[in-house]
Amino acid sequence: MLPDRFHLAGFPALRKIALGAAAVLLPIGVVAFGQVTAGAGPAQWFARPSELPKDVFDLPEFDSKRTGGVLDLAKAQAELEAMSDTDLPAAQRLFDIFSWRAFVALNWPATAAGAPDPSKNFSNIDAATPLAWEFWQPTSGVFLANGQKPAWSPSMSHALDHFKAGWRQTTTVNEGKQAFSGPLIDQNGKWVHYVSLMNREEFDYIVENELYNLEGQAAFVRNSRIEFPVNTDAKRGAIEIKLAWKVLTPAEVRSNRFLVKRLPVVQYIPAGAATTTATTTTAAAMPPAHLSGRSADNGTSASPTETLGLIGMHIAMRTRSSPQWIWATFEQIDNTRLDFASGDAKHPLPKQPSLSNPDNPLALPYANLLPAFNAPATGGAPPADWDEALPIPPVEVLRLVPPPQGTQKINVQAQAFLGSKDSVLRFYELNGTQWPKHPKAPSVPGGQGSAPDSISRKMPGEVVPVYLTNSTMETYFQKGYQQAAPLEQDNRTSAVFDTTPVFGTESCVGCHYSAGACIGFKKDSAGKLILDANGNKIPIFGENANGGLTGNGNFSWLLQLEAKAKSPKK
């Protein structure tokens, strides 16, 4: 399969499965939609653009399943499951429309109190306009130092303190994240930065059950399963969002092709690196700001405020239709390729994509490769980290799986409508939406020879499409041809490691299925806590599996990656 820059749109819906020497080319999910009834158009989709939908069941296609505003959940679920079996393209279309509605509503102008402002219009999105998501709680305000209890205190001041272009990370208590991936560097040599936020419903669940610290998680999972709230007729379920931003050049600002914000950016300085300011030199022992989100930990009084453009957005919503969550992901259209029809005098095309250089003869062989470490090491040791203050070459980004054809049809309609309203959101596209066809369907365990079923049904629910990534956030998980095992969920020994060759990438739900919560702390045979090199106790994390009480995080990595111990040394 060739990547999106080759503009191939006519792939068959299913890849032929060939075992043995050839790779297993998995179903992408919903790739080529057939003839789908047009139904309502974008004017109807965005009739109430400031309203964030609670679930796909909020769409008018399910109005017949409501009486007096109350949804008959059993009938709505039965209709959706039947549709997914008999007309999957029609069902996928509903979820893609839902995703676009959520994207527009989250990026809708807000009042000073944080409520969506229905008096605004599509063109009222500029750098100074507060948006709905800006009043949600950033994760750095939920998982506090020493496991303190957080308070809901949303504000528009969000420092960008996330640095890794990927999700699969491990955590040691009160230390930095050791990512399986690293920074993403744009074509201007600037790091891409991230911020993650959650809505009030998810925040309240975390606080009520003391999931904001590791000890609280261990106590909770001893007797309960973590189940983030789903929506009701009157209330939304848990929602998490993650946004990727690039530093804009003056020409990019003038292009009017980006949702723009001016936000403080916390620079990544690796552990052990000394920092120098105009007045002081900070000892290497000071924890770097990327561990805390506090600029002062870099030896500076404030983070530099940069003019940033949104280049990626994840939206994850736990709903009644989708207890495995609905996963939608958007990108700015100039990330990896250029749509020459999208440029005009007011919105000039850039000279090249933000994250790839088509004139680079090594673009394909070096695509999606982690940059080499550039942080100096001490004592003759080889470099083992990156330093944002030092030069580093751009990363060549290639999107291996383009939006499915049916999703692209929805994109064209939504973009045309938003363009007619002079909205900057026309320069974004939906990569896809994942959702469960049958939420109670079991998963298929991994193991030698288990692919492709162990990938297409890695988690319960028969989630479609199989693959879904965002090139700004899963850059290095787009491996293409590889062994099946990393894409499966296998809790058995390495003796059954699946070596079947497949073409694949990670997916939103596939990755988050592995998320865990703290289930305790390491102890020796005498029951005494084992401490790490810094004298801190070492957490043990559960993970989702094919069955049983395993201390999973209910598809949210935040509990494992962000929570601290309230008593780290005892």
Buried (B, 14 or more C-beta within 10 A) or exposed (E): BEBBBEEEEEBEBEBEBEEEEEBBBBBBBBBBBEEBEEBEEBEEBBEEBBBBBBBBBBBEBBEEBBEEEEBBBEEBBEBBBEBBEEBBBBBBBBBBBBBBBBBBBBBBBBBEEBEBBEEBBBEEBEBEBBBBBBBBBBBBBBBBEEBEEBEEEBEEEBBBBBBBBBBBBEBBBBBBBEBBBBBBBBBEEBBBBBBBBBBBBBBBBBBEBBBBBBBBBBBBBEEEEBEBBBBBBEEBBBBBBBBBBBBBBEEBBEBBBBBBBEBBBBBBBBBBBEBEEEEEEBEEEBBBBBBBBBBEBBBBEEBEEBBBBBBBBBBBBBBBBBBBBBBBBBBBBBBBBBEEEBBEEEBEBBEBBBBBBEEBEEBEEEBBEBBEBBBEEEEEEEEEBBBBBEEBEBBBBBBBBBBBBBBBBBBEBBBEBBBEBBBBBBBBBBBBBBBBBBBEBEBBBBBBEBBBBBBBBBBBBBBBBBBBBBBBBBBBBBBBEBBBBBBBBBEEEEEBBBEBBBBBBBBBBBBBBBBBBBBBBEEEEEEEEEBBEEEBBBBBBBBBBBEEEBBBBBBBBBBBBBBBBBEBEE
